Amino acid sequence: RQHLLGCLQKCSLRRVVQDEAISGGAVEWTLSVLHDADSLSQYSVEYASALLLNLTLRTAGKDRCEPPRARALEALVELLEHDKTQVKQYAHGSLYSILTRESLKVRAKSLGLEEMLDALADVYRSQMNASLAAQIDCISQLLNVPPPASDISDTEDEPDHFPQQPPTQLVVPPIEVFAEGPEDSYDILPTL
């Protein structure tokens, strides 16, 4: 299962694979795997949560999280308290993505997610972890924002291919909210 999750997660970076995986039930399967996260290895939890994030960035992936039987919110709430920071960040990203749906906002509020997030943000602040606290604050704010007029994640004009002549190094500016620490101020991506 570990190798399957790793392979799926890496392949899920491509739009065509995302479409096939979502239509093939990968969102539901990943959620079922994450519901039993305590019995999984750290590797499996990390790759499953990253896979879920990649799939929930798409409109069809969000659609698959909406039915109550998917129990997406419950799985992600469990991951909010995971030991590994990377898993928490993937859960934050997935929540941020799916909470653009009004039905999921209503269900999140009924589960008491607002109170959980407030308490979690206070814990992060007391631990001097400003980046995780800021992520939680963004999710909390999203719970009280009206839904967007439309979901445009599938209408992007960007092609899903790599450039013919990739640069030898690409320096990515820091994203303060999602950086783990000072060592993440600049990431250097390897040559493709």
N, C-alpha and C positions, 0 to 999 in steps of 0.2 A: 504494500500500500504506500510506503514511503516514496518509492521510486515513481509510482504512478502520480502521486500528488506533486512531486518535484517537476516531473515532465509536463503535466497539465498546467502547472503554474507558469512555467517558462514559456510554453506555447501560447498561453492565454494572453500574452502581450500583443498578439496579432489579432486584428479585427475579424478576419475570416474564421480563425479558430474560436474566438469569443462567440461568434454567431452560432457555429456548430455546437460548441459546448453547451451554450445556453439552451438551444433547441433540443439538445440531447439529454437535458435534465441535470447538468453539472451543478447548477445552483442548489437544487434540492439535495443532490447527493453530498455536496460539500457541507451543507447545513446539517445533514444527518451525521456526517463524520464529526463535525464540531460539537454536536450535542453531547458527544461522548469524549470530550477533549481530555478529561482526566485520565483516560486509559491510553491516550496517544503519546508518542514520543514528542519531544520538543520540536524536532525536525518536522514531523507531520502536522503539528498544530501551527507552526509558522508558515509552512507552505500552503496548508488549507486556508488559513486566514488571508494570505496574500492572494490566493486564487479567488476567493470570495470577493475581495476588494476589486480585482480586475474585472470580474463578471458583473458586479453591481454598478460599475461605472456606466454600463450600457442600459438603455431604456428597457430592453427585454429582460435583462438581469434584475432590474428593479421590479418589473412586473412579476417575476417569479418569487420575489420576496413578499409580495403583498398578501397572498392568501394566509389566513391565520394558521392553517395546517403546516405551513413552511417553518413556522416558529423562528423566523430570522432574528427578530428582536431578542428573543430569549437566548439564542446562541451567542449573539454579539454582546449582550449584557454580561454573560459569563466570561467572555474574553477581556472585558474591561479590567478585570482584577487579575489577569494572568501575570506571572512573574517576569516574563520577558517583555521588554519595552517594545521591541519590533512588533510583537503580536498585538499589543495594546494599540499601537499606531495603525495597524491594518484594521483593527476593529473600529477605531475612531473614523478612519476613512470610509469604511463601509456604512457606518451609521450616518455619517454626513451625507453620503450619496443617497441612501434609501429614505432618509427622513425628509426628502423633498416631496414625498408622496403623502397626501393628506390622511389617507387611511392608516398609514404607518405612524404618523404623528399622533393621531387619536389613540391608537393602541399603545404607543409608547407612554403617553400621558396616563393612560389607565393602568399601566404597569408600574407607575411611579418613577419613570425614568428621569424626570426633571429633578426630583429630590436626590436620586442616586448620583446624578451628574454633579449637582451642587456639592454634595458631600465628598465626591471623588476629587473635584477641583480644589476643595479646601485641603484635602490630604496632600495633593501634589504641591500646593503652595507651602504647606508646612514642611515639606521635604525639600523645598527650594527647587522644585522641578517646574520652572516657568513654562517650558515648551509644552509639556503634557497638560498643564493647567489651561494654557491658551487653547489647545485643541478641544478640551472638554467645554470650555466657554463658548467656542464656535458652535459646537453641537447643541448646547443649551439654547443659544440664541436662535438657531435654526428651528427648534421646536415651536417657537412663537412667531415665526415669520409666515405670512400667507404663502400658499403654494405658487410656484412660478406659472406663468401663462402657458408655457409649453416646455416639454423636455426635449432638448436639442442634441442629446448625446449621440444619436445615430445619424444626424444630418451634417456632420462635420465634413468639410471639403478636403481635409488632409488625406493624402493617399497613404496606404499601409504598405510602404516599401522603404528600403534603405537607399540612401544616395549612392550614385555610381562610384564616386571617389570620396570615401569617408575621411574626415580629418584624422590625423594621428592622435590628437588629444582634444577633448572637448571639456572646457571648464564650465561647470554649472554654478551659477550664483546661489548663495545660500537661501533657503526658505526657512526663516526663523521659526515659524510655528511648528514645522515638522522636523527640525534638526534635533538630534539626540544630545549633542554636546558640542563643545568648541571644536572638536576634531572633525565635525561635519560642516564646517563653514565653507569648504569647497570640496566638491567631489570630482574626481577625475575619472572619466569613463574610458574604458579600454578601447582600442581600435577594433572596429567591427570586421 
